[in-house]
Each structure stands twice: as C-alpha cells, then as structure tokens.
C-alpha cells in the first residue's frame, strides 16, 4: 500500500514530468504578453513599489505578491519569473489540497486519481505559464474550501473565520472573490457571533481592514470608494458593448467600437460613472438585448478551448508539434464545454435537493454557480474564467458519487 507521504511525493513527480512534457511538445515557455493583461499586473507592482501608489484595476495584494523581489533591487524580468514561479506553486498545491479533501470523501487511491484529473486540466496548467493571477486566485479559493471542509470535520468555527479571511484577502487578488466571502458569511449567518469572536478574529479584522484601505486609497487617488475599477471597465467593454451592438445592429469587436474607443480616453472615475449609468439605462431600455448579450457571453466563454495553447507556434519545426498542438487544443475545448455543463448541472442538482445534500457541498455548488454567472460580464475569454471552478467540480463530483452510492445501497 502506498503511504500518505508517498502519494504526495508521487503527485510532485508526476506534476514535474507532466509540466516538462506539456511545455516541450507544444513549445510553450513561461511567457509575458506585452499586449495582454500581463502588462497591467507588472505595471501595478511597479507602481506600488516604485511610487507607493495603488493601481486602479489591479488590487493591493496581487501587486504586493508580484512585486516582492523589487524590495531586493530586482529587475522586471525577475518579477515576471517570480510571478510565474508562484503560478506553478499555486497550481501544484491546488492539486495537493484537492487530494487532501477528496481523500476524506472517498478512498485515497480514488482521491489520487481525481487529483491527477486536475493536473490534466489543460487550461489550469497553461495559465500557470503566463504572468497572470488566475492560478493564485484558484489556490486561495481551494484553500478556503479546504478550511470549510475542516470545519465540517471538526465543528470548530475557527476554520470558518480563517476561510472568510482568506476570501477577503483573495478579493485583493481578484475583486470577484468578495461574492464568495459573502456567500460564506450568509451560509453561517446564524452562527456569526461564534465566527467573529474567537482566537482568529484578528485575521478577519486585518483582512477586512485591507479591503477598507484599498477602497479608501482608490477614493483618495481616483475618486471612488471601490476595490477596483476593473468590473466597471469589463462590463462596459464587453457585456454592455455587446448589448449596445445588438441594439444598433452593428458588429461587436471588443475594444474596436466607437463607444469603447471614447471610453478609453476617460478617467477611472468617469469610466465607473458612465458604466453604472449605462447598466441602469440598458436594464430599463435595452433589457432583451442585454439578456441576449449575457447569454452570448456565457456561450462565448464556454465553447472555446484555452487561448494560451492556441497561440503556440512551431518555431522549432518539430514533426510532433502539430499532433500535440491539435490534441491539447481539442482536449481543452472539450474540458471547458463538458466541465462547465456538468458543473452547472451538478450544482443546480445540489441546490434543488438542499434538504438531502451535505451543507458543505451546497457551499461548493454555490461557489461554482457564482463564478459561472459572474463570468458573463465578459466574453471571448475562452476557458480563462471557468477554470476557477474545475477543481471545485472534482470535489462536488466526489461528494455526489458517495451520495448516490449510499442512496442506491
């Protein structure tokens, strides 16, 4: 029998071999895009460490994490390598947390195999190669879910306190995490006094204070109490712009329409104000097209594979490149479609049978649906947003399989 330690070592060995093989076959190397979101993360880190100022779109904590080597006089190249290194660590330890949780649900062998399934989620691995925040964001979600599982194992509210604190901190990685924190708070609202009054209360205070500091700083610098302006910018340039294009019968090309070109010339405060007014206007006067655009965004983000893999080139002119390039593109597309559909179906099943399903899985299901529905603020993102709930699906799948086995048995 393979011991507990050997299972985790085996995960590390397989992860290393798989990363090298994946990178080698499609010539995918750690990459920094000058025109993508990568540059905004580097800029925000540079702005924080060189100018002691917060960026309007990238929150405090991700800037602190990415820019840490600046304290030692490192260059931008070192910052990029550091950020990508953290991505791979986050990707691997997400699998470790997954193994720990699933091994409590089913036997260790099945937990090991399901952890390998996460390793072979093409989108999750591919995103680790870019200077982005998805891998860190997903790891922190999984860590919070791990803490929630520990609560249901021990009945100690300390774990929920820490989990909420982690989600608050994750809000300063990606602001969308604030919704996950609120879901967790609402789930334990009747026991909230036991969550806020324990030996880990200082973590709640500290993490929430950082959010307040973020909002105060943006108010002082840019004019609004907000965690980030990214949601307003994303809505206006994607969901809102698509709905507007439906109304006017024109083609939608992100960033290329007249209204998006004018939008880029505005200050952050003006962008937020205009985006909020646009949403109110469209909800009232362009409702059907806004709904149509919303479902278009869901479709757009669901039916495509991983864009990082798609951008790989056969620069070395190897004979095997085309085969693996096609294979990984196809697998990532199938995974995005299949995992998204199954995630939504399983999640709704849990919520519809809430009286019979363990509350832990109800929270996981709600997390999945929240990420899925909020992702439709944007479109043409391929699997970038949906990979956040792929490891959650594996947990939900494990739990439901046990539930059905007991039901049938």
N, C-alpha and C positions, 0 to 999 in steps of 0.2 A: 504493500500500500504506500502511495506517495504521501509523505508527511506534509504538514501545513507549510513549513518553510520551503520545501522543495517545490510545491505548487507555485509559490510566489517567485522563486528563482526561475522556474520554467517559464512563467509569464514574461519575465525580463529577457530571457534568452530568445524566446520566440518573437517578442517585440523588436529586439535588435536585428534579428535576421530578416524579419518582415520589412522593417523600415529600409534596410540596405537594399533588399531585393526590389522593393517598390521604387525606390529612388533610382536604382541602376537601370531597370528595364525601360522606364519612360523618361530617363534623363531629367528627373525632377530634383532640383537642388534647392536648398534654402534660398528664398527669393524675396527681394524687396521691390515693390512696384512703385515707380515714381508717379504714376497717374492714378493709382488706386487709393484705397483707404490707408494703406501702409504709411504713406507720407504724412497723413494727418496725425497718426499716432506718434511718429517721430517728432513732428513739429510740436505737439503738445508736451512731450517730455523735455524737449529743448527749451520751450517757453517757460516751463516750471523751474528747471534747474539753472537756466541762464538768466532769466528775467524775473523769477519769483512771481509768476503770473499764471493763472489758470486759463486753459483754452475754453472756447465757447461750446465745443462739441464733444471733446474727449475729457471725461471727468478726472478728478484728482487722483484716485488710487491707481488707475492704469498708467497714468503719467509718472507717478512715483515709482511703480514697479519697473516700467520700461526704462526709465532714466536713471536708475540706481547707479550704474557704472560711471555716470557723469561726476559723482562725488569723488571718484579716484582719477579724474582727469582724462577719462577715456574718450575716444572719438565716436562719431556717429556710426561707423562700421561696427565697433564693439557693441554699441547699443542694440543694433539690429541683430547681431549674433546672439546676444544675451536674451533678447525677446523671443527669438526662435527656439533657443535652448529651453526657455521656460515653457514654451508651447509643447515641446516634446515631453517634458517632465509632466505637465498637466495632462496630456493625452495618456501617458502611461499610468499615472496614478488614478486617473478616472477609471481605468480598467481594474486596478487593484481594489478600489472602493466597490466597484461593481461585483467583483469576486467575493469580497467580504459580505456584502449584503445578500447576494443570491445564495451563498453557501449556508445562510441561516434559513433560507426558504426551502431549498432542496438539498440534495447531497453534493459533496464537494466536487465530484467528477463532473456533474452537470453544470455546476457553477463555473468551473474552469472552462468548459466548452463554450458557455454563454459569454464568458469574458473574452474568449478568442473571437467570438462573433463581433464584439465591439471593435477589436483590433482590425477586423476586415471590413469595417465600415469605411469605404474609400474616402468619403467626404471629410470625416473626422480626422483621418490621418493627413490628407492632403492639406488641410487648413493649418496644420502644425508647421508646414514649410514656409508659410508667409508671416510677415510681421503684422499680425492681427491679434485680436483679443478673444476670439471665439473659444480657443482651447482652454484658456484660463477661466473664462466665464462658465464654461460647461463643467470644469472641475469643481468650481465653487458651488454650483448648483448640486452636483453629485455629493459634495461634502456635506451640504446642508441636509440632503435627503438621507445620507448615512447617519447623521445625528438624529434625525427624526426616527429612523429605524431603531436606533439605540434607545430612544425614549420608549417605544413600544415593547422593547425587550426588557427594560429595567423599571419603567414607570417613574423615572427621575426627570423632573421638569427642567433640570439644569441643561439637558440636551436640547430642549426646545428653545431655551434662552440663547444658547450658543448658535443654534441653527438660524434663528431670526437675525442675530448679529451678523452672521456670515452673509445672509442675503442682503442686509443693509450695506455691508461692505461691497458686495457684488454689484450693487446699484452704482457704485463709483467706478465700476469696470464697464458695465453697460446699464444705463438707466432703466431698461425694461425690467430689471430684477426687482424693482420696487413693488411691482404687482405680485411677484412670488412671495415677497415678505408679507404683504397684506393678506394674501390667501392663507398663509400660515398663521398669522395673528388671528384672523377670523375663525380659523379652524379650532383655535384654543381660547376663544374669547371668554368663555365661561370660567376658565381657569387662569385668566390673565394675571391675576394677583400673585399666583404661585410662579409665574414666569418672570415677572418684573421684580419680585422680591426674593432673591436667592443670592448665593455667593458669586454668581456670574453676571449679576445685574450691571456691573461696571462695563461689561462688554457691550451691552445694549446701549448704555449711555454714551460710550465712546463712539460706537459705530453711527448711532443716530446723530451725535454731535458733529461728526464729519460730514454728514449729509447737510446739516444746517449750515455748516461752514462753507460747503460747496455752493449752496444756494445764496448765502449772503455775499460771497465773493463775486458770483456772477451778477448779482444785483448791483454791486458796487462798480464792477468793471463794465458790464454790458447793458444793465438797466432792468433786469427781471429776476425775481426770485424763482429760479428754476434749477434743476440738477444739470440739465444740458439743453442746448437748442437743437440737438440732432433730431428729436422726434418731430418738431415743427418743420424742419427742413425736409426730412424724409417724407412726411405726409404731403407737403405742398408739391414736391417734385415728382412724386410717384402716384399715390392713390388720388390725391386731389387733381393733379395734372391729367391723369388718365380719364377721370370723370369729366373734366372740362373738355377734353378732346372728343369724348363721346357726344357731348352736348353740341359741339361745334362741327362735328363731322370731319375732323382732321386726324392725320396720323400721329400717333404718340411715339416720340423718340425721347427717352429720358435725357434731360439737360439741353435739348435742342429746340424746344418750343419757345415761342416768343415770351411767354409769361415766365418761364424758368430762367431765361437769359436776363430779364429785367430783375428777377428775384435775387440773382447772384450779386447785383450791384448794391443791395441794401445792407444796412447794419443788422447785427444779430437781433436787436430789439425790434426793428422794423419787420424783419422776417417772421418773428414769432407773432407779432401783432397781425400781420397780413394772413399768416397761416391759420390763426384762430378765427379770424373773420371769414376766411374762405371756407373753412369747415362749417361754420354756422350757416353761411349762405347756401352751400351745397346741400346740407341736410334739409334746409327749408325749400329750396327752389330747384334742386337738381338731384332729388332723392334717388330716383330709379337709376340714373346713370352712375351715381356714387355707389349704389349697391352692386350694379353691374361691374364697375371698376374693382370693387372689393373682391368679388368672386374671380375676376380676371387675375388679380394679384395672387390669390390662393392657387389658381391653376398654374400661373407663371412660375411660382416658387416650388411647385410640386412635380411638374412633369419633366424637369431638366436634371441632368447629372451635374457632376462637380466641374466648375469652371476653371479651377486651377489645373486639373488634369487636362482639360480641353486645350489649354494654352501651351502645353508641352510641345516641343519641336524635336525632330530627329536630327539634331545638329551633328551627331557623330556618325550618322548614316548607317546605323546598325540594322542587321537583317531582321531582328526580332522586335524592333520598336513598334511597327505597325500593329502586330498581333496584340501586344500588351496594352498599347495605347487604346485600341478598339475595345479590348476586354475590360479595362478599368473604367473607360467611359460608359460602356454598356452596364456594367455592374453598378456603378454609382447612380446611374439613371434608374435602374430597376429598384435599387435600395431606396432611393428617395421616394419613388412612387409607392412601392409596396409598404415600406416602413411608415410613411405618412398616413396612408389609408388605414393600415392596421392599428396604428397609434390612436387615431381618432375613433375608430370603431370600438376598440377595447376600452378607451377612456369613457365614451358615452355609455357603454355597457355597465361599467362600474358605477357611474353616477345614477343610472336608471335602476340599478339594483343596490342602492346605497345601504339598505337595511341588512343586506346579507354579506356585503363585502367589508373586509377589514378596513378601518379608517385610514391606515397607512396607505393603502392602495388608492383610496379616494383622493388623498392629497396628491399622490403621484399623478393620477389621472387628471386632476385639476391643473397641475403644473403643465402637463403636456398640452392640454387644450388652450390654456392661457398663451403659451409660447406660439402655438399654431395660429390662433386667431389674431394675435397682435402682430405677427409677422406680415400680415396682409397690408400693413401700412406702406409696404414697398413691393416692388416687383422686379423681375429679371435678376433675381438673386440666386437662382438655381437652388442648390441644397444648403446654402450658407446659413439660413435661419433654422431649417428643420433638423440639422444635425444636433442641435441643442437637446432635442428630446429623444434621440435614438437610444442613448443608454438608459433613459427612463422607461422606454418601451420594453427593454430587456427585463427590467425589474418587474414591470406590470405583467409581462408575459409569464414570468416565473411564478408570480403570485396567482394568476388566473389558472395556470395549469394545475397548481396544487388545489385550488378551489374546486375545479371541475373533477379532479380525481377523487376528492373527498365526497363530492356530490354524487358521482356515479357509484362510488364504493358504498 
